[in-house]
């Protein structure tokens, strides 16, 4: 499904969350698709089941997945998810910091726009 970077400073549960969001938003796994159980995912990733459970709880709280007792965990329809204002603000801060770096490197405004557009185009799957 995906791999984790065990050398990363980012928590394993956060990596699982980001990877699952990527798969869901990009359409690799679609609404109502069943995802591996906590034990199955922990076995695949070779991590503690509690770590996967924490990630699944967060994803469920954010509306990306839902659980049906006795049936499993499934991908939610994310087309109607509201934008998380805290995450949006964090993303804006990161973009601001990156643009400041470009400015300090002496990159012109038009070049910076081209760089941003190129990065967006590299995504390929952006809706």
N, C-alpha and C positions, 0 to 999 in steps of 0.2 A: 504494500500500500504506500508507504513512505519510510524514510530513514530519519533517525535522530542523530544529532551531532553531540556526542557524549563529551566533547571537549569544549562545547559552547558554554558561555557564562549564563545563558538563558536557561531557566528551569525546564526540566523535561516535560512537565505538564503544560507549560506555555508553548513549547515546541509542538506538542500533540495538538493543542488548540489551534495554533496557526496552520499546521498542515491540514487538519480537518476542514478548517474554514476555506483554505485554498481549494481543496478538492470539491467542496460543496459549491462555492461561488463560481468556480470555473466550469461546473457542470459535469465533472468527472464522476461524481456520485450525485444522483438526482433525488428530488423530493420523493419520499416514501421508500427509498432504497434502504434495505436493512444493512446496518454496519456491524462489525464484529462486536461480540460481547466484551465486557471488561476483561474477563479472563483470556479470551482469544486474542484481543489486542495486546494485552500484557505479554502473552506468550510470543506473539509475532515480533514485538519490539524489544523483548527481553528486559522488561522493566517491572517494577512492583505494581500489582493490580491497584493498590491505593492511589498511585500516581495517575493511572488511566481513569480511575473513578473520579478523581478530582477534576481532570480535564473534561470528562463527560458531564459532570455536574455544571461546570461553567458553561459549556456549549449548550446545555439544556436551558440554563437560566437566560442565556443570550438569545434563545429561540432558534438555534441551528439544528438541534436534534430533539427528539421526544422519545419517551419510553412507554411501551405498552406492556403492562404486567403479564408475564407468562409468554409473551411473544418476542420481545427483544427491543432493541433501540433502532430508531429509524431517522432518516434525514427529513427535516421539516421543509416546508415550502418557504424559502427565504426571500421570495420576490416582494413580500409585504413587510419585511423587517424594517422597523424604524432605525434611523441612523443613531448610533450611540454617540451622544454629544461629547462625552469624555474622551472617547477614542478619536473622534474627529478633531478635537482640540489638540490632542497629543500628536496626531498626524500633521496638523498645521504647524505645530512647533518644530517638528522634525524637518518639514519642508523649509520653514524659515531659516533654520540653522544651516541647512544644505545650501540654500540660496546665498546666505551670508558668506559661506566658504567660497562659492563661485565668484562672488563680488571681490573678496579679498585676494583671489587668484588673478584678478584683473580681467575676468571674462565679461564681455559686453552683454547688454541686456538681450539683444537679438540672439546671440550665441547661447545664452542661458535658456531662452525659450526653446531654441532648437534642441538643446540637450534634454530638456524636460519632455518635449514631444517625442524624441527618439526613444527615451526610456519608456514612455507610455506605449509607443508603437511596438516595442520589443515584447510587451506583455502578450500581444496577439489575441488574447481571449477577453479583453476588456469589453464590457457591454456598452 
